[in-house]
């Protein structure tokens, strides 16, 4: 079945729609996952670079979230055989498609903030 057929079927059946949303949220739920993805949208980064871009995230939490994202096929981890060993993280091709989704979320967030907070 084609992608647009899957989407049409999900939109026509509330149960399938909710199931698809839950599948998506299971991958991205958490305080830190979207900020990590947002950081990696621009380029691959090393662990410390990601940590510097996300204030208040602990190394332990960053490590856990990166592992979760890797298991779910969102982040690719590359280990370079150098001294010292170097590790880089980048989004998978599938995860790069999230750029448009994040842009829409950013747009909504800015409008919402302006309307409700007045900033």
N, CA, C and O atoms as CSV, one atom per row, in Angstrom:
chain,resi,resn,atom,element,x,y,z
A,1,UNK,N,N,0.831,-1.171,0.000
A,1,UNK,CA,C,0.000,0.000,0.000
A,1,UNK,C,C,0.885,1.247,0.000
A,1,UNK,O,O,1.930,1.278,0.650
A,2,UNK,N,N,0.460,2.258,-0.726
A,2,UNK,CA,C,1.224,3.499,-0.809
A,2,UNK,C,C,1.048,4.330,0.461
A,2,UNK,O,O,0.096,4.147,1.219
A,3,UNK,N,N,1.992,5.246,0.671
A,3,UNK,CA,C,1.980,6.088,1.867
A,3,UNK,C,C,0.691,6.889,1.968
A,3,UNK,O,O,0.097,6.964,3.044
A,4,UNK,N,N,0.244,7.496,0.854
A,4,UNK,CA,C,-0.971,8.313,0.909
A,4,UNK,C,C,-2.212,7.467,1.194
A,4,UNK,O,O,-3.183,7.970,1.760
A,5,UNK,N,N,-2.191,6.184,0.807
A,5,UNK,CA,C,-3.300,5.283,1.117
A,5,UNK,C,C,-3.324,4.983,2.610
A,5,UNK,O,O,-4.391,4.963,3.223
A,6,UNK,N,N,-2.152,4.750,3.198
A,6,UNK,CA,C,-2.075,4.540,4.645
A,6,UNK,C,C,-2.623,5.751,5.393
A,6,UNK,O,O,-3.404,5.611,6.335
A,7,UNK,N,N,-2.202,6.947,4.959
A,7,UNK,CA,C,-2.637,8.178,5.614
A,7,UNK,C,C,-4.143,8.361,5.482
A,7,UNK,O,O,-4.813,8.726,6.448
A,8,UNK,N,N,-4.673,8.108,4.295
A,8,UNK,CA,C,-6.113,8.236,4.070
A,8,UNK,C,C,-6.890,7.265,4.957
A,8,UNK,O,O,-7.904,7.630,5.554
A,9,UNK,N,N,-6.401,6.020,5.038
A,9,UNK,CA,C,-7.062,5.024,5.889
A,9,UNK,C,C,-7.026,5.438,7.353
A,9,UNK,O,O,-8.019,5.292,8.066
A,10,UNK,N,N,-5.894,5.951,7.801
A,10,UNK,CA,C,-5.764,6.374,9.201
A,10,UNK,C,C,-6.687,7.542,9.506
A,10,UNK,O,O,-7.291,7.600,10.577
A,11,UNK,N,N,-6.796,8.480,8.555
A,11,UNK,CA,C,-7.649,9.648,8.785
A,11,UNK,C,C,-9.135,9.299,8.753
A,11,UNK,O,O,-9.951,9.995,9.355
A,12,UNK,N,N,-9.484,8.226,8.054
A,12,UNK,CA,C,-10.906,7.861,7.970
A,12,UNK,C,C,-11.357,6.974,9.129
A,12,UNK,O,O,-12.552,6.733,9.295
A,13,UNK,N,N,-10.421,6.495,9.918
A,13,UNK,CA,C,-10.757,5.612,11.034
A,13,UNK,C,C,-10.168,6.190,12.319
A,13,UNK,O,O,-8.950,6.194,12.501
A,14,UNK,N,N,-11.027,6.672,13.200
A,14,UNK,CA,C,-10.504,7.279,14.437
A,14,UNK,C,C,-9.558,6.370,15.218
A,14,UNK,O,O,-8.576,6.851,15.784
A,15,UNK,N,N,-9.832,5.079,15.257
A,15,UNK,CA,C,-8.962,4.162,16.007
A,15,UNK,C,C,-7.575,4.094,15.370
A,15,UNK,O,O,-6.568,4.110,16.078
A,16,UNK,N,N,-7.514,4.018,14.044
A,16,UNK,CA,C,-6.229,3.985,13.348
A,16,UNK,C,C,-5.488,5.307,13.498
A,16,UNK,O,O,-4.264,5.329,13.625
A,17,UNK,N,N,-6.225,6.396,13.483
A,17,UNK,CA,C,-5.645,7.728,13.646
A,17,UNK,C,C,-4.975,7.845,15.013
A,17,UNK,O,O,-3.831,8.287,15.121
A,18,UNK,N,N,-5.698,7.446,16.046
A,18,UNK,CA,C,-5.173,7.512,17.414
A,18,UNK,C,C,-3.982,6.570,17.566
A,18,UNK,O,O,-2.996,6.922,18.213
A,19,UNK,N,N,-4.063,5.381,16.981
A,19,UNK,CA,C,-2.957,4.429,17.048
A,19,UNK,C,C,-1.696,5.008,16.404
A,19,UNK,O,O,-0.603,4.882,16.955
A,20,UNK,N,N,-1.848,5.644,15.239
A,20,UNK,CA,C,-0.701,6.260,14.564
A,20,UNK,C,C,-0.116,7.401,15.393
A,20,UNK,O,O,1.103,7.545,15.477
A,21,UNK,N,N,-0.981,8.213,16.005
A,21,UNK,CA,C,-0.496,9.287,16.878
A,21,UNK,C,C,0.249,8.723,18.080
A,21,UNK,O,O,1.293,9.248,18.466
A,22,UNK,N,N,-0.280,7.658,18.672
A,22,UNK,CA,C,0.394,7.029,19.814
A,22,UNK,C,C,1.745,6.453,19.421
A,22,UNK,O,O,2.708,6.559,20.180
A,23,UNK,N,N,1.826,5.841,18.238
A,23,UNK,CA,C,3.116,5.324,17.761
A,23,UNK,C,C,4.132,6.452,17.650
A,23,UNK,O,O,5.287,6.300,18.050
A,24,UNK,N,N,3.699,7.576,17.109
A,24,UNK,CA,C,4.585,8.731,16.957
A,24,UNK,C,C,5.008,9.272,18.318
A,24,UNK,O,O,6.188,9.536,18.552
A,25,UNK,N,N,4.039,9.434,19.212
A,25,UNK,CA,C,4.351,9.971,20.533
A,25,UNK,C,C,5.251,9.047,21.342
A,25,UNK,O,O,6.071,9.520,22.129
A,26,UNK,N,N,5.112,7.747,21.161
A,26,UNK,CA,C,5.978,6.805,21.874
A,26,UNK,C,C,7.443,7.016,21.511
A,26,UNK,O,O,8.323,6.813,22.347
A,27,UNK,N,N,7.703,7.412,20.302
A,27,UNK,CA,C,9.085,7.658,19.869
A,27,UNK,C,C,9.581,9.007,20.385
A,27,UNK,O,O,10.750,9.126,20.754
A,28,UNK,N,N,8.724,10.021,20.418
A,28,UNK,CA,C,9.167,11.392,20.684
A,28,UNK,C,C,8.763,11.956,22.032
A,28,UNK,O,O,9.087,13.105,22.331
A,29,UNK,N,N,8.067,11.186,22.854
A,29,UNK,CA,C,7.636,11.694,24.146
A,29,UNK,C,C,8.826,11.859,25.085
A,29,UNK,O,O,9.749,11.045,25.113
A,30,UNK,N,N,8.770,12.903,25.821
A,30,UNK,CA,C,9.825,13.187,26.790
A,30,UNK,C,C,10.253,14.630,26.672
A,30,UNK,O,O,10.076,15.267,25.634
A,31,UNK,N,N,10.805,15.122,27.723
A,31,UNK,CA,C,11.223,16.519,27.789
A,31,UNK,C,C,12.361,16.840,26.827
A,31,UNK,O,O,12.466,17.972,26.353
A,32,UNK,N,N,13.216,15.857,26.532
A,32,UNK,CA,C,14.466,16.145,25.844
A,32,UNK,C,C,14.540,15.678,24.395
A,32,UNK,O,O,15.417,16.134,23.660
A,33,UNK,N,N,13.669,14.804,23.966
A,33,UNK,CA,C,13.822,14.210,22.629
A,33,UNK,C,C,13.691,15.234,21.507
A,33,UNK,O,O,14.518,15.255,20.595
A,34,UNK,N,N,12.677,16.076,21.559
A,34,UNK,CA,C,12.528,17.073,20.497
A,34,UNK,C,C,13.662,18.101,20.492
A,34,UNK,O,O,14.126,18.468,19.412
A,35,UNK,N,N,14.127,18.582,21.648
A,35,UNK,CA,C,15.300,19.461,21.610
A,35,UNK,C,C,16.542,18.774,21.014
A,35,UNK,O,O,17.321,19.414,20.308
A,36,UNK,N,N,16.724,17.494,21.293
A,36,UNK,CA,C,17.856,16.769,20.705
A,36,UNK,C,C,17.701,16.702,19.192
A,36,UNK,O,O,18.650,16.961,18.452
A,37,UNK,N,N,16.510,16.357,18.740
A,37,UNK,CA,C,16.250,16.282,17.296
A,37,UNK,C,C,16.447,17.655,16.660
A,37,UNK,O,O,17.054,17.769,15.596
A,38,UNK,N,N,15.937,18.690,17.310
A,38,UNK,CA,C,16.105,20.048,16.796
A,38,UNK,C,C,17.566,20.439,16.663
A,38,UNK,O,O,17.950,21.109,15.704
A,39,UNK,N,N,18.372,20.026,17.613
A,39,UNK,CA,C,19.808,20.309,17.563
A,39,UNK,C,C,20.476,19.583,16.400
A,39,UNK,O,O,21.345,20.136,15.726
A,40,UNK,N,N,20.064,18.349,16.176
A,40,UNK,CA,C,20.691,17.540,15.127
A,40,UNK,C,C,20.148,17.826,13.731
A,40,UNK,O,O,20.707,17.346,12.745
A,41,UNK,N,N,19.063,18.604,13.630
A,41,UNK,CA,C,18.520,18.939,12.309
A,41,UNK,C,C,19.517,19.716,11.473
A,41,UNK,O,O,19.504,19.629,10.245
A,42,UNK,N,N,20.380,20.474,12.129
A,42,UNK,CA,C,21.280,21.355,11.412
A,42,UNK,C,C,22.562,20.683,10.959
A,42,UNK,O,O,23.127,21.052,9.930
A,43,UNK,N,N,23.029,19.695,11.721
A,43,UNK,CA,C,24.278,19.021,11.359
A,43,UNK,C,C,24.546,17.923,12.381
A,43,UNK,O,O,23.961,17.907,13.464
A,44,UNK,N,N,25.436,17.009,12.022
A,44,UNK,CA,C,25.836,15.996,12.996
A,44,UNK,C,C,26.674,16.657,14.076
A,44,UNK,O,O,27.368,17.647,13.845
A,45,UNK,N,N,26.584,16.071,15.266
A,45,UNK,CA,C,27.276,16.672,16.401
A,45,UNK,C,C,27.827,15.600,17.325
A,45,UNK,O,O,27.353,14.465,17.351
A,46,UNK,N,N,28.844,15.996,18.083
A,46,UNK,CA,C,29.374,15.141,19.134
A,46,UNK,C,C,28.544,15.355,20.394
A,46,UNK,O,O,27.795,16.325,20.509
A,47,UNK,N,N,28.693,14.438,21.323
A,47,UNK,CA,C,27.907,14.435,22.550
A,47,UNK,C,C,27.962,15.785,23.262
A,47,UNK,O,O,26.927,16.344,23.625
A,48,UNK,N,N,29.171,16.303,23.459
A,48,UNK,CA,C,29.319,17.558,24.207
A,48,UNK,C,C,28.705,18.736,23.460
A,48,UNK,O,O,28.223,19.678,24.088
A,49,UNK,N,N,28.716,18.697,22.136
A,49,UNK,CA,C,28.087,19.777,21.361
A,49,UNK,C,C,26.570,19.761,21.550
A,49,UNK,O,O,25.942,20.812,21.674
A,50,UNK,N,N,25.995,18.570,21.571
A,50,UNK,CA,C,24.553,18.452,21.797
A,50,UNK,C,C,24.224,18.981,23.193
A,50,UNK,O,O,23.272,19.739,23.373
A,51,UNK,N,N,25.020,18.572,24.169
A,51,UNK,CA,C,24.788,18.981,25.551
A,51,UNK,C,C,24.862,20.505,25.699
A,51,UNK,O,O,24.067,21.092,26.433
A,52,UNK,N,N,25.800,21.141,25.017
A,52,UNK,CA,C,25.929,22.602,25.098
A,52,UNK,C,C,24.719,23.311,24.499
A,52,UNK,O,O,24.368,24.408,24.933
A,53,UNK,N,N,24.078,22.696,23.504
A,53,UNK,CA,C,22.924,23.306,22.849
A,53,UNK,C,C,21.624,23.134,23.624
A,53,UNK,O,O,20.626,23.780,23.306
A,54,UNK,N,N,21.623,22.273,24.632
A,54,UNK,CA,C,20.394,22.002,25.383
A,54,UNK,C,C,20.653,22.291,26.858
A,54,UNK,O,O,21.147,21.430,27.585
A,55,UNK,N,N,20.321,23.502,27.297
A,55,UNK,CA,C,20.567,23.860,28.694
A,55,UNK,C,C,19.849,22.920,29.662
A,55,UNK,O,O,18.721,22.493,29.414
A,56,UNK,N,N,20.510,22.614,30.744
A,56,UNK,CA,C,19.982,21.833,31.871
A,56,UNK,C,C,19.864,20.332,31.632
A,56,UNK,O,O,19.429,19.620,32.537
A,57,UNK,N,N,20.227,19.816,30.465
A,57,UNK,CA,C,20.192,18.367,30.278
A,57,UNK,C,C,21.448,17.774,30.912
A,57,UNK,O,O,22.551,18.285,30.718
A,58,UNK,N,N,21.275,16.706,31.660
A,58,UNK,CA,C,22.427,16.062,32.290
A,58,UNK,C,C,23.054,15.077,31.301
A,58,UNK,O,O,22.375,14.590,30.398
A,59,UNK,N,N,24.339,14.784,31.467
A,59,UNK,CA,C,24.981,13.799,30.588
A,59,UNK,C,C,24.269,12.444,30.624
A,59,UNK,O,O,24.128,11.781,29.597
A,60,UNK,N,N,23.832,12.049,31.798
A,60,UNK,CA,C,23.141,10.755,31.935
A,60,UNK,C,C,21.839,10.744,31.123
A,60,UNK,O,O,21.552,9.779,30.415
A,61,UNK,N,N,21.059,11.816,31.231
A,61,UNK,CA,C,19.791,11.899,30.510
A,61,UNK,C,C,20.027,11.994,29.006
A,61,UNK,O,O,19.309,11.368,28.226
A,62,UNK,N,N,21.023,12.768,28.596
A,62,UNK,CA,C,21.332,12.873,27.173
A,62,UNK,C,C,21.722,11.516,26.611
A,62,UNK,O,O,21.278,11.138,25.526
A,63,UNK,N,N,22.540,10.793,27.337
A,63,UNK,CA,C,22.950,9.459,26.906
A,63,UNK,C,C,21.751,8.530,26.761
A,63,UNK,O,O,21.634,7.807,25.772
A,64,UNK,N,N,20.859,8.550,27.752
A,64,UNK,CA,C,19.658,7.706,27.713
A,64,UNK,C,C,18.770,8.058,26.527
A,64,UNK,O,O,18.311,7.172,25.807
A,65,UNK,N,N,18.529,9.346,26.323
A,65,UNK,CA,C,17.644,9.780,25.242
A,65,UNK,C,C,18.252,9.480,23.867
A,65,UNK,O,O,17.534,9.092,22.945
A,66,UNK,N,N,19.555,9.655,23.728
A,66,UNK,CA,C,20.207,9.322,22.459
A,66,UNK,C,C,20.091,7.830,22.156
A,66,UNK,O,O,19.869,7.442,21.009
A,67,UNK,N,N,20.240,6.994,23.186
A,67,UNK,CA,C,20.078,5.546,22.995
A,67,UNK,C,C,18.656,5.206,22.567
A,67,UNK,O,O,18.456,4.400,21.658
A,68,UNK,N,N,17.663,5.820,23.221
A,68,UNK,CA,C,16.263,5.596,22.846
A,68,UNK,C,C,16.013,6.010,21.397
A,68,UNK,O,O,15.374,5.283,20.636
A,69,UNK,N,N,16.518,7.175,21.027
A,69,UNK,CA,C,16.319,7.661,19.663
A,69,UNK,C,C,17.034,6.775,18.647
A,69,UNK,O,O,16.543,6.580,17.535
A,70,UNK,N,N,18.182,6.243,19.024
A,70,UNK,CA,C,18.910,5.330,18.139
A,70,UNK,C,C,18.126,4.021,17.958
A,70,UNK,O,O,17.999,3.522,16.840
A,71,UNK,N,N,17.609,3.479,19.043
A,71,UNK,CA,C,16.824,2.244,18.987
A,71,UNK,C,C,15.598,2.423,18.093
A,71,UNK,O,O,15.206,1.501,17.377
A,72,UNK,N,N,14.999,3.607,18.136
A,72,UNK,CA,C,13.795,3.880,17.350
A,72,UNK,C,C,14.095,4.365,15.929
A,72,UNK,O,O,13.178,4.765,15.211
A,73,UNK,N,N,15.351,4.334,15.518
A,73,UNK,CA,C,15.699,4.669,14.140
A,73,UNK,C,C,15.652,6.146,13.811
A,73,UNK,O,O,15.497,6.522,12.649
A,74,UNK,N,N,15.784,6.994,14.834
A,74,UNK,CA,C,15.738,8.436,14.629
A,74,UNK,C,C,17.150,9.019,14.560
A,74,UNK,O,O,17.412,9.939,13.785
A,75,UNK,N,N,18.043,8.486,15.366
A,75,UNK,CA,C,19.422,8.972,15.439
A,75,UNK,C,C,20.377,7.857,15.020
A,75,UNK,O,O,20.194,6.688,15.361
A,76,UNK,N,N,21.396,8.256,14.275
A,76,UNK,CA,C,22.461,7.334,13.876
A,76,UNK,C,C,23.723,7.722,14.650
A,76,UNK,O,O,24.104,8.892,14.691
A,77,UNK,N,N,24.354,6.734,15.253
A,77,UNK,CA,C,25.578,6.942,16.052
A,77,UNK,C,C,26.742,6.365,15.256
A,77,UNK,O,O,26.711,5.204,14.848
A,78,UNK,N,N,27.773,7.189,15.037
A,78,UNK,CA,C,28.956,6.749,14.307
A,78,UNK,C,C,30.174,6.872,15.209
A,78,UNK,O,O,30.458,7.944,15.744
A,79,UNK,N,N,30.893,5.760,15.375
A,79,UNK,CA,C,32.099,5.738,16.196
A,79,UNK,C,C,33.298,5.728,15.255
A,79,UNK,O,O,33.401,4.878,14.371
A,80,UNK,N,N,34.198,6.681,15.455
A,80,UNK,CA,C,35.405,6.775,14.638
A,80,UNK,C,C,36.583,6.177,15.404
A,80,UNK,O,O,36.794,6.472,16.580
A,81,UNK,N,N,37.333,5.341,14.719
A,81,UNK,CA,C,38.489,4.675,15.315
A,81,UNK,C,C,39.667,5.643,15.325
A,81,UNK,O,O,40.526,5.612,14.443
A,82,UNK,N,N,39.688,6.486,16.322
A,82,UNK,CA,C,40.755,7.472,16.467
A,82,UNK,C,C,41.193,7.474,17.921
A,82,UNK,O,O,40.588,6.812,18.766
A,83,UNK,N,N,42.240,8.217,18.201
A,83,UNK,CA,C,42.707,8.325,19.577
A,83,UNK,C,C,42.614,9.797,19.965
A,83,UNK,O,O,43.327,10.614,19.382
A,84,UNK,N,N,41.784,10.164,20.903
A,84,UNK,CA,C,40.789,9.308,21.554
A,84,UNK,C,C,39.639,8.980,20.590
A,84,UNK,O,O,39.477,9.615,19.548
A,85,UNK,N,N,38.855,7.977,20.968
A,85,UNK,CA,C,37.716,7.568,20.147
A,85,UNK,C,C,36.758,8.744,20.013
A,85,UNK,O,O,36.495,9.453,20.984
A,86,UNK,N,N,36.244,8.944,18.822
A,86,UNK,CA,C,35.321,10.031,18.562
A,86,UNK,C,C,33.963,9.450,18.153
A,86,UNK,O,O,33.896,8.495,17.380
A,87,UNK,N,N,32.893,10.030,18.675
A,87,UNK,CA,C,31.531,9.568,18.368
A,87,UNK,C,C,30.719,10.765,17.898
A,87,UNK,O,O,30.736,11.828,18.517
A,88,UNK,N,N,30.004,10.572,16.788
A,88,UNK,CA,C,29.115,11.614,16.281
A,88,UNK,C,C,27.702,11.076,16.172
A,88,UNK,O,O,27.483,9.888,15.935
A,89,UNK,N,N,26.757,11.967,16.349
A,89,UNK,CA,C,25.337,11.636,16.241
A,89,UNK,C,C,24.740,12.472,15.123
A,89,UNK,O,O,25.072,13.646,14.956
A,90,UNK,N,N,23.848,11.844,14.357
A,90,UNK,CA,C,23.139,12.563,13.306
A,90,UNK,C,C,21.758,11.942,13.136
A,90,UNK,O,O,21.516,10.808,13.552
A,91,UNK,N,N,20.869,12.694,12.526
A,91,UNK,CA,C,19.530,12.175,12.276
A,91,UNK,C,C,19.567,11.197,11.107
A,91,UNK,O,O,20.367,11.345,10.183
A,92,UNK,N,N,18.694,10.201,11.160
A,92,UNK,CA,C,18.541,9.289,10.028
A,92,UNK,C,C,17.773,10.023,8.932
A,92,UNK,O,O,17.201,11.086,9.174
A,93,UNK,N,N,17.760,9.459,7.738
A,93,UNK,CA,C,17.012,10.068,6.637
A,93,UNK,C,C,15.537,10.212,6.998
A,93,UNK,O,O,14.909,11.225,6.688
A,94,UNK,N,N,15.000,9.207,7.645
A,94,UNK,CA,C,13.602,9.250,8.061
A,94,UNK,C,C,13.357,10.409,9.013
A,94,UNK,O,O,12.361,11.119,8.880
A,95,UNK,N,N,14.243,10.607,9.959
A,95,UNK,CA,C,14.075,11.667,10.949
A,95,UNK,C,C,14.237,13.051,10.339
A,95,UNK,O,O,13.658,14.013,10.843
A,96,UNK,N,N,15.003,13.173,9.276
A,96,UNK,CA,C,15.171,14.476,8.626
A,96,UNK,C,C,13.840,15.006,8.088
A,96,UNK,O,O,13.661,16.213,7.925
A,97,UNK,N,N,12.917,14.094,7.818
A,97,UNK,CA,C,11.590,14.501,7.351
A,97,UNK,C,C,10.830,15.280,8.422
A,97,UNK,O,O,9.827,15.928,8.127
A,98,UNK,N,N,11.306,15.216,9.657
A,98,UNK,CA,C,10.658,15.935,10.751
A,98,UNK,C,C,10.874,17.445,10.688
A,98,UNK,O,O,10.210,18.197,11.402
A,99,UNK,N,N,11.791,17.889,9.844
A,99,UNK,CA,C,12.073,19.321,9.744
A,99,UNK,C,C,10.812,20.140,9.508
A,99,UNK,O,O,10.603,21.160,10.164
A,100,UNK,N,N,9.977,19.704,8.584
A,100,UNK,CA,C,8.728,20.411,8.293
A,100,UNK,C,C,7.762,20.384,9.462
A,100,UNK,O,O,7.072,21.367,9.731
A,101,UNK,N,N,7.717,19.259,10.154
A,101,UNK,CA,C,6.844,19.123,11.329
A,101,UNK,C,C,7.311,20.083,12.420
A,101,UNK,O,O,6.497,20.779,13.029
A,102,UNK,N,N,8.605,20.121,12.664
A,102,UNK,CA,C,9.137,21.013,13.697
A,102,UNK,C,C,8.925,22.476,13.328
A,102,UNK,O,O,8.668,23.303,14.202
A,103,UNK,N,N,9.032,22.803,12.041
A,103,UNK,CA,C,8.767,24.174,11.600
A,103,UNK,C,C,7.326,24.567,11.917
A,103,UNK,O,O,7.072,25.681,12.375
A,104,UNK,N,N,6.382,23.654,11.672
A,104,UNK,CA,C,4.963,23.920,11.975
A,104,UNK,C,C,4.747,24.057,13.481
A,104,UNK,O,O,3.981,24.912,13.925
A,105,UNK,N,N,5.422,23.213,14.266
A,105,UNK,CA,C,5.303,23.298,15.716
A,105,UNK,C,C,5.865,24.634,16.219
A,105,UNK,O,O,5.286,25.258,17.109
A,106,UNK,N,N,6.977,25.061,15.653
A,106,UNK,CA,C,7.582,26.341,16.022
A,106,UNK,C,C,6.634,27.490,15.691
A,106,UNK,O,O,6.424,28.391,16.503
A,107,UNK,N,N,6.070,27.444,14.495
A,107,UNK,CA,C,5.126,28.484,14.071
A,107,UNK,C,C,3.931,28.548,15.027
A,107,UNK,O,O,3.533,29.629,15.459
A,108,UNK,N,N,3.366,27.386,15.352
A,108,UNK,CA,C,2.228,27.345,16.268
A,108,UNK,C,C,2.637,27.876,17.644
A,108,UNK,O,O,1.909,28.660,18.251
A,109,UNK,N,N,3.792,27.452,18.126
A,109,UNK,CA,C,4.259,27.884,19.443
A,109,UNK,C,C,4.443,29.389,19.534
A,109,UNK,O,O,4.098,30.000,20.545
A,110,UNK,N,N,4.988,29.989,18.479
A,110,UNK,CA,C,5.174,31.441,18.473
A,110,UNK,C,C,3.831,32.166,18.469
A,110,UNK,O,O,3.657,33.153,19.184
A,111,UNK,N,N,2.880,31.682,17.666
A,111,UNK,CA,C,1.546,32.288,17.628
A,111,UNK,C,C,0.828,32.122,18.966
A,111,UNK,O,O,0.188,33.049,19.462
A,112,UNK,N,N,0.943,30.940,19.532
A,112,UNK,CA,C,0.303,30.651,20.814
A,112,UNK,C,C,0.875,31.539,21.913
A,112,UNK,O,O,0.130,32.104,22.714
A,113,UNK,N,N,2.179,31.656,21.945
A,113,UNK,CA,C,2.842,32.505,22.963
A,113,UNK,C,C,2.383,33.952,22.819
A,113,UNK,O,O,2.065,34.613,23.808
A,114,UNK,N,N,2.350,34.439,21.578
A,114,UNK,CA,C,1.951,35.827,21.339
A,114,UNK,C,C,0.515,36.070,21.779
A,114,UNK,O,O,0.209,37.095,22.388
A,115,UNK,N,N,-0.365,35.121,21.467
A,115,UNK,CA,C,-1.790,35.271,21.798
A,115,UNK,C,C,-2.036,35.164,23.301
A,115,UNK,O,O,-2.813,35.939,23.858
A,116,UNK,N,N,-1.381,34.211,23.957
A,116,UNK,CA,C,-1.681,33.929,25.352
A,116,UNK,C,C,-0.774,34.607,26.359
A,116,UNK,O,O,-1.169,34.843,27.501
A,117,UNK,N,N,0.425,34.916,25.942
A,117,UNK,CA,C,1.367,35.531,26.887
A,117,UNK,C,C,1.659,36.979,26.507
A,117,UNK,O,O,2.056,37.787,27.348
A,118,UNK,N,N,1.459,37.290,25.242
A,118,UNK,CA,C,1.676,38.644,24.782
A,118,UNK,C,C,3.111,38.970,24.444
A,118,UNK,O,O,3.494,40.139,24.385
A,119,UNK,N,N,3.913,37.929,24.220
A,119,UNK,CA,C,5.331,38.162,23.870
A,119,UNK,C,C,5.509,38.178,22.379
A,119,UNK,O,O,6.625,38.359,21.893
